[in-house]
Amino acid sequence: MTTTTDSEVVTYERRGPVAIVTMNRPEYRNAQNSAMTYALDAAFTRAVEDADIKVIVLAGAGEHFSAGHDIGSPGRDVSVHYENKAVMWWDHIGRDGGDQRFARESEVYLGMCRRWREIPKPTIASVQGACIAGALMLAWVCDMIVASEDAFFADPVVRMGIPGVEYFAHPWVLGPRAAKEILFTGERFSAAQAKEWGMVNRVVPRDDLESETLALAGKIAEMPSFGLALTKKAVNQAEDLMGMRSGMDSVFGLHHFAHAHNAEVSDGDSLGGQTAKSMAAQAKKE
């Protein structure tokens, strides 16, 4: 059974005890706008509330998992109102400057990712092609990552003068030295490298990505739901005791300080003069 939500920017498919939630903007490499964020949230909520669903798979339609945040497609919807679900804060509509950016990113990016990290069912990211910047956040909130051999990853936002994406999990999912390397250089790293660093669970041929992901999901689905939920909570709490949540809070402040600095020195441009095209052009030079 396959259904779609929010003008088909996300699809939902149920295969036995597994829900497959798929980002569906392949023409824009599944760049994440607000419509996608809230469609993802609706799909995840649906899977959580379905007692027959044991495992959730997050995938991306087309050649790429996701190019990250939408900073330039015709569907970019920064000024569109959506009801806050992740944080108790005022809406960003009608706000100016740092107030607007902080309100929106607290909800749409950091808040939603934290909300999805706490989904009480195991989640698996199935990653092919590009997984860039904001897409790392989507993969990192999942409990496991299965990547195709052609998958590549990067967080190049230091080029904007910004110290990493909003959900700053880098030191915990990569380790401090690898985190510094990928941020300092902005370079892509391969699925094989990601596995070596411990970020990815399995690397498989592109043609086998779906079947291998579903096989893993099926194996997990054999375990009792409540046991899985408690185990997930135990590991997440251990990460937080190692400082992940408080670390993210501190870096989120630095993230917005960087936006404010850019806006002050670049005629109001909080991205430091970078666009989707300029970021892509720089990536091609590597």
C-alpha beads as a LAMMPS data file, in Angstrom:
LAMMPS data file: protein, C-alpha beads

286 atoms
285 bonds

1 atom types
1 bond types

-500.0 500.0 xlo xhi
-500.0 500.0 ylo yhi
-500.0 500.0 zlo zhi

Masses

1 110.0

Atoms # bond

1 1 1 0.000 0.000 0.000
2 1 1 1.414 3.345 -1.076
3 1 1 -0.052 6.745 -0.256
4 1 1 1.230 10.293 -0.577
5 1 1 1.097 13.342 1.653
6 1 1 1.370 17.089 1.102
7 1 1 1.235 17.233 -2.695
8 1 1 3.360 14.076 -2.979
9 1 1 6.564 15.567 -1.559
10 1 1 6.635 12.468 0.670
11 1 1 5.258 9.014 -0.030
12 1 1 4.277 6.381 2.510
13 1 1 4.348 2.667 1.763
14 1 1 3.626 -0.226 4.071
15 1 1 5.303 -3.579 3.501
16 1 1 4.232 -5.928 6.238
17 1 1 5.683 -4.637 9.530
18 1 1 7.853 -2.031 7.758
19 1 1 6.827 1.516 6.794
20 1 1 8.821 3.091 3.954
21 1 1 8.790 6.900 4.084
22 1 1 10.266 8.375 0.902
23 1 1 11.253 11.958 0.143
24 1 1 9.779 12.660 -3.273
25 1 1 11.314 15.748 -4.895
26 1 1 13.785 13.937 -7.164
27 1 1 13.872 16.803 -9.673
28 1 1 15.495 18.904 -6.911
29 1 1 17.558 16.047 -5.467
30 1 1 15.021 15.838 -2.633
31 1 1 15.972 19.230 -1.226
32 1 1 14.100 19.696 2.048
33 1 1 11.608 22.552 2.188
34 1 1 9.064 23.116 4.968
35 1 1 6.390 21.199 3.077
36 1 1 8.654 18.154 3.100
37 1 1 9.520 18.607 6.778
38 1 1 5.885 18.550 7.853
39 1 1 4.999 15.769 5.412
40 1 1 7.816 13.688 6.888
41 1 1 6.519 14.406 10.361
42 1 1 3.005 13.326 9.369
43 1 1 4.340 10.117 7.835
44 1 1 6.462 9.288 10.871
45 1 1 3.494 9.973 13.161
46 1 1 1.351 7.659 11.072
47 1 1 3.932 4.887 11.364
48 1 1 4.299 5.367 15.117
49 1 1 0.548 5.189 15.662
50 1 1 0.153 2.027 13.570
51 1 1 0.619 -0.859 16.004
52 1 1 1.423 -3.224 13.147
53 1 1 4.458 -1.197 12.050
54 1 1 7.642 -2.335 13.780
55 1 1 10.370 -0.520 11.778
56 1 1 10.502 2.686 9.706
57 1 1 12.732 3.160 6.654
58 1 1 13.588 6.668 5.408
59 1 1 14.506 6.820 1.718
60 1 1 14.892 9.320 -1.111
61 1 1 13.344 8.956 -4.576
62 1 1 15.562 9.089 -7.646
63 1 1 19.326 9.264 -7.950
64 1 1 20.021 10.967 -4.631
65 1 1 18.946 10.624 -1.014
66 1 1 18.890 14.402 -0.485
67 1 1 20.870 17.527 -1.313
68 1 1 19.962 19.016 2.065
69 1 1 18.018 22.164 2.900
70 1 1 16.208 23.863 0.039
71 1 1 18.070 27.134 -0.492
72 1 1 17.077 27.810 -4.082
73 1 1 14.354 25.700 -5.728
74 1 1 11.008 27.152 -6.927
75 1 1 9.397 25.265 -4.037
76 1 1 11.377 27.006 -1.308
77 1 1 8.799 28.100 1.252
78 1 1 10.595 29.997 4.012
79 1 1 7.709 32.476 4.334
80 1 1 4.922 29.882 4.509
81 1 1 3.184 29.275 7.838
82 1 1 3.060 25.776 9.354
83 1 1 1.795 25.056 12.840
84 1 1 4.688 24.447 15.218
85 1 1 4.907 20.857 16.423
86 1 1 8.463 20.440 17.660
87 1 1 9.054 23.465 19.903
88 1 1 6.997 25.865 22.002
89 1 1 7.982 29.144 20.357
90 1 1 6.257 31.824 18.301
91 1 1 5.901 31.406 14.546
92 1 1 8.607 32.882 12.320
93 1 1 6.084 34.623 10.038
94 1 1 6.141 38.381 10.537
95 1 1 9.421 38.321 12.428
96 1 1 12.625 40.010 11.273
97 1 1 16.334 39.195 11.193
98 1 1 17.693 36.806 13.778
99 1 1 14.268 36.485 15.389
100 1 1 12.861 35.041 12.157
101 1 1 15.778 32.704 11.515
102 1 1 15.990 31.445 15.080
103 1 1 12.248 30.773 15.294
104 1 1 12.106 28.884 11.996
105 1 1 15.269 26.833 12.401
106 1 1 14.455 25.949 16.006
107 1 1 11.253 24.367 14.760
108 1 1 11.809 23.147 11.204
109 1 1 15.371 21.873 11.543
110 1 1 16.748 21.310 15.054
111 1 1 13.394 20.767 16.748
112 1 1 12.029 18.371 14.155
113 1 1 15.237 16.345 14.051
114 1 1 15.198 15.960 17.819
115 1 1 11.543 14.963 17.658
116 1 1 12.305 12.296 15.036
117 1 1 15.307 10.987 16.985
118 1 1 12.851 10.098 19.748
119 1 1 10.541 8.030 17.514
120 1 1 9.931 4.919 19.670
121 1 1 10.430 2.538 16.756
122 1 1 13.709 1.645 15.035
123 1 1 14.443 3.805 12.007
124 1 1 16.805 3.033 9.128
125 1 1 18.076 5.558 6.574
126 1 1 18.520 4.051 3.107
127 1 1 21.022 6.352 1.401
128 1 1 22.108 6.542 -2.237
129 1 1 23.919 9.271 -4.152
130 1 1 24.179 12.635 -2.430
131 1 1 23.634 13.131 1.277
132 1 1 24.678 16.724 1.788
133 1 1 24.491 19.129 4.760
134 1 1 20.847 19.145 5.923
135 1 1 20.463 15.625 4.551
136 1 1 23.040 14.428 7.075
137 1 1 20.610 15.523 9.769
138 1 1 17.871 13.371 8.274
139 1 1 20.151 10.336 8.116
140 1 1 21.705 10.929 11.533
141 1 1 18.391 10.965 13.400
142 1 1 17.843 7.410 12.173
143 1 1 19.111 4.563 14.322
144 1 1 20.961 2.853 11.479
145 1 1 22.223 3.840 8.030
146 1 1 22.503 1.509 5.045
147 1 1 24.337 3.201 2.174
148 1 1 24.917 2.264 -1.435
149 1 1 28.491 2.052 -2.654
150 1 1 28.006 5.227 -4.696
151 1 1 26.695 7.280 -1.775
152 1 1 28.686 10.344 -0.748
153 1 1 28.387 12.708 2.182
154 1 1 29.452 16.267 3.010
155 1 1 28.724 19.206 5.272
156 1 1 30.231 22.127 3.346
157 1 1 28.463 24.970 5.174
158 1 1 31.711 26.269 6.664
159 1 1 31.993 27.878 3.215
160 1 1 29.124 30.071 4.446
161 1 1 31.063 30.809 7.620
162 1 1 28.649 28.555 9.533
163 1 1 30.003 25.852 11.902
164 1 1 27.965 22.917 10.603
165 1 1 24.273 22.207 10.136
166 1 1 21.702 22.890 12.853
167 1 1 21.550 19.348 14.255
168 1 1 25.209 19.319 15.274
169 1 1 25.814 15.613 15.895
170 1 1 29.161 15.530 14.098
171 1 1 31.510 14.703 17.026
172 1 1 29.201 11.937 18.230
173 1 1 28.511 10.192 14.925
174 1 1 31.991 10.686 13.417
175 1 1 34.352 11.295 16.302
176 1 1 36.078 14.656 16.933
177 1 1 38.946 14.358 14.441
178 1 1 36.839 13.109 11.533
179 1 1 34.238 15.777 12.350
180 1 1 36.895 18.479 12.142
181 1 1 38.232 17.081 8.873
182 1 1 34.908 17.084 7.054
183 1 1 33.973 20.527 8.396
184 1 1 37.368 22.199 7.892
185 1 1 37.680 20.964 4.299
186 1 1 34.033 20.791 3.207
187 1 1 35.049 17.814 1.094
188 1 1 32.875 14.861 0.231
189 1 1 33.540 11.530 1.886
190 1 1 32.514 8.131 0.585
191 1 1 30.233 5.472 2.005
192 1 1 33.299 3.311 2.635
193 1 1 34.933 6.125 4.612
194 1 1 31.706 6.727 6.526
195 1 1 31.620 3.072 7.504
196 1 1 35.251 3.183 8.618
197 1 1 34.432 6.152 10.846
198 1 1 31.420 4.315 12.290
199 1 1 28.748 6.579 10.803
200 1 1 27.288 3.947 8.460
201 1 1 26.249 0.405 9.409
202 1 1 26.394 -1.291 6.008
203 1 1 27.580 -0.468 2.493
204 1 1 25.939 -2.422 -0.319
205 1 1 25.763 -2.348 -4.136
206 1 1 23.313 0.256 -5.456
207 1 1 21.077 -2.413 -6.992
208 1 1 20.805 -4.162 -3.629
209 1 1 20.142 -1.102 -1.477
210 1 1 16.387 -1.563 -1.118
211 1 1 16.484 -5.323 -0.614
212 1 1 19.335 -5.160 1.902
213 1 1 17.641 -2.361 3.842
214 1 1 14.338 -4.233 3.959
215 1 1 16.088 -7.457 4.981
216 1 1 17.663 -5.644 7.925
217 1 1 14.327 -4.029 8.794
218 1 1 12.611 -7.407 8.644
219 1 1 15.141 -8.956 10.999
220 1 1 14.693 -6.135 13.501
221 1 1 10.895 -6.421 13.191
222 1 1 11.078 -9.904 14.689
223 1 1 11.993 -8.402 18.066
224 1 1 9.315 -7.235 20.575
225 1 1 8.239 -3.633 20.005
226 1 1 8.467 -2.524 23.622
227 1 1 11.923 -4.030 23.985
228 1 1 13.081 -2.186 20.875
229 1 1 11.616 1.091 22.146
230 1 1 13.331 0.772 25.533
231 1 1 16.644 -0.212 23.935
232 1 1 16.516 2.764 21.596
233 1 1 15.764 5.044 24.531
234 1 1 18.671 3.562 26.492
235 1 1 21.187 4.251 23.727
236 1 1 19.835 7.763 23.101
237 1 1 20.066 8.568 26.806
238 1 1 23.659 7.335 26.847
239 1 1 24.507 9.680 23.958
240 1 1 22.895 12.572 25.803
241 1 1 24.860 11.724 28.952
242 1 1 27.949 12.049 26.734
243 1 1 26.866 15.622 26.062
244 1 1 25.164 15.421 22.681
245 1 1 22.026 17.377 23.514
246 1 1 23.757 20.142 25.465
247 1 1 26.490 20.278 22.823
248 1 1 23.888 20.816 20.116
249 1 1 22.325 23.643 22.126
250 1 1 25.636 25.444 22.421
251 1 1 26.515 25.016 18.735
252 1 1 23.029 26.119 17.649
253 1 1 23.864 29.462 19.243
254 1 1 27.123 29.640 17.295
255 1 1 25.226 28.681 14.140
256 1 1 22.938 31.686 14.551
257 1 1 25.767 33.988 15.506
258 1 1 27.308 33.055 12.131
259 1 1 24.020 33.828 10.325
260 1 1 23.846 37.206 12.090
261 1 1 27.471 38.008 11.230
262 1 1 26.852 37.161 7.577
263 1 1 23.763 39.357 7.492
264 1 1 25.684 42.253 9.031
265 1 1 28.626 42.149 6.629
266 1 1 26.828 40.925 3.476
267 1 1 23.890 43.292 3.021
268 1 1 21.454 41.095 4.897
269 1 1 22.480 37.798 3.295
270 1 1 22.597 35.266 6.150
271 1 1 24.220 32.641 3.870
272 1 1 27.370 34.649 3.244
273 1 1 26.806 35.063 -0.478
274 1 1 26.470 31.352 -1.158
275 1 1 23.650 29.845 -3.239
276 1 1 22.676 26.330 -4.229
277 1 1 24.453 26.837 -7.562
278 1 1 27.647 28.207 -6.064
279 1 1 27.833 25.406 -3.497
280 1 1 27.286 22.794 -6.234
281 1 1 29.917 24.429 -8.447
282 1 1 32.493 24.346 -5.647
283 1 1 31.674 20.707 -4.931
284 1 1 32.330 19.782 -8.570
285 1 1 35.868 21.179 -8.316
286 1 1 36.787 18.631 -5.631

Bonds

1 1 1 2
2 1 2 3
3 1 3 4
4 1 4 5
5 1 5 6
6 1 6 7
7 1 7 8
8 1 8 9
9 1 9 10
10 1 10 11
11 1 11 12
12 1 12 13
13 1 13 14
14 1 14 15
15 1 15 16
16 1 16 17
17 1 17 18
18 1 18 19
19 1 19 20
20 1 20 21
21 1 21 22
22 1 22 23
23 1 23 24
24 1 24 25
25 1 25 26
26 1 26 27
27 1 27 28
28 1 28 29
29 1 29 30
30 1 30 31
31 1 31 32
32 1 32 33
33 1 33 34
34 1 34 35
35 1 35 36
36 1 36 37
37 1 37 38
38 1 38 39
39 1 39 40
40 1 40 41
41 1 41 42
42 1 42 43
43 1 43 44
44 1 44 45
45 1 45 46
46 1 46 47
47 1 47 48
48 1 48 49
49 1 49 50
50 1 50 51
51 1 51 52
52 1 52 53
53 1 53 54
54 1 54 55
55 1 55 56
56 1 56 57
57 1 57 58
58 1 58 59
59 1 59 60
60 1 60 61
61 1 61 62
62 1 62 63
63 1 63 64
64 1 64 65
65 1 65 66
66 1 66 67
67 1 67 68
68 1 68 69
69 1 69 70
70 1 70 71
71 1 71 72
72 1 72 73
73 1 73 74
74 1 74 75
75 1 75 76
76 1 76 77
77 1 77 78
78 1 78 79
79 1 79 80
80 1 80 81
81 1 81 82
82 1 82 83
83 1 83 84
84 1 84 85
85 1 85 86
86 1 86 87
87 1 87 88
88 1 88 89
89 1 89 90
90 1 90 91
91 1 91 92
92 1 92 93
93 1 93 94
94 1 94 95
95 1 95 96
96 1 96 97
97 1 97 98
98 1 98 99
99 1 99 100
100 1 100 101
101 1 101 102
102 1 102 103
103 1 103 104
104 1 104 105
105 1 105 106
106 1 106 107
107 1 107 108
108 1 108 109
109 1 109 110
110 1 110 111
111 1 111 112
112 1 112 113
113 1 113 114
114 1 114 115
115 1 115 116
116 1 116 117
117 1 117 118
118 1 118 119
119 1 119 120
120 1 120 121
121 1 121 122
122 1 122 123
123 1 123 124
124 1 124 125
125 1 125 126
126 1 126 127
127 1 127 128
128 1 128 129
129 1 129 130
130 1 130 131
131 1 131 132
132 1 132 133
133 1 133 134
134 1 134 135
135 1 135 136
136 1 136 137
137 1 137 138
138 1 138 139
139 1 139 140
140 1 140 141
141 1 141 142
142 1 142 143
143 1 143 144
144 1 144 145
145 1 145 146
146 1 146 147
147 1 147 148
148 1 148 149
149 1 149 150
150 1 150 151
151 1 151 152
152 1 152 153
153 1 153 154
154 1 154 155
155 1 155 156
156 1 156 157
157 1 157 158
158 1 158 159
159 1 159 160
160 1 160 161
161 1 161 162
162 1 162 163
163 1 163 164
164 1 164 165
165 1 165 166
166 1 166 167
167 1 167 168
168 1 168 169
169 1 169 170
170 1 170 171
171 1 171 172
172 1 172 173
173 1 173 174
174 1 174 175
175 1 175 176
176 1 176 177
177 1 177 178
178 1 178 179
179 1 179 180
180 1 180 181
181 1 181 182
182 1 182 183
183 1 183 184
184 1 184 185
185 1 185 186
186 1 186 187
187 1 187 188
188 1 188 189
189 1 189 190
190 1 190 191
191 1 191 192
192 1 192 193
193 1 193 194
194 1 194 195
195 1 195 196
196 1 196 197
197 1 197 198
198 1 198 199
199 1 199 200
200 1 200 201
201 1 201 202
202 1 202 203
203 1 203 204
204 1 204 205
205 1 205 206
206 1 206 207
207 1 207 208
208 1 208 209
209 1 209 210
210 1 210 211
211 1 211 212
212 1 212 213
213 1 213 214
214 1 214 215
215 1 215 216
216 1 216 217
217 1 217 218
218 1 218 219
219 1 219 220
220 1 220 221
221 1 221 222
222 1 222 223
223 1 223 224
224 1 224 225
225 1 225 226
226 1 226 227
227 1 227 228
228 1 228 229
229 1 229 230
230 1 230 231
231 1 231 232
232 1 232 233
233 1 233 234
234 1 234 235
235 1 235 236
236 1 236 237
237 1 237 238
238 1 238 239
239 1 239 240
240 1 240 241
241 1 241 242
242 1 242 243
243 1 243 244
244 1 244 245
245 1 245 246
246 1 246 247
247 1 247 248
248 1 248 249
249 1 249 250
250 1 250 251
251 1 251 252
252 1 252 253
253 1 253 254
254 1 254 255
255 1 255 256
256 1 256 257
257 1 257 258
258 1 258 259
259 1 259 260
260 1 260 261
261 1 261 262
262 1 262 263
263 1 263 264
264 1 264 265
265 1 265 266
266 1 266 267
267 1 267 268
268 1 268 269
269 1 269 270
270 1 270 271
271 1 271 272
272 1 272 273
273 1 273 274
274 1 274 275
275 1 275 276
276 1 276 277
277 1 277 278
278 1 278 279
279 1 279 280
280 1 280 281
281 1 281 282
282 1 282 283
283 1 283 284
284 1 284 285
285 1 285 286
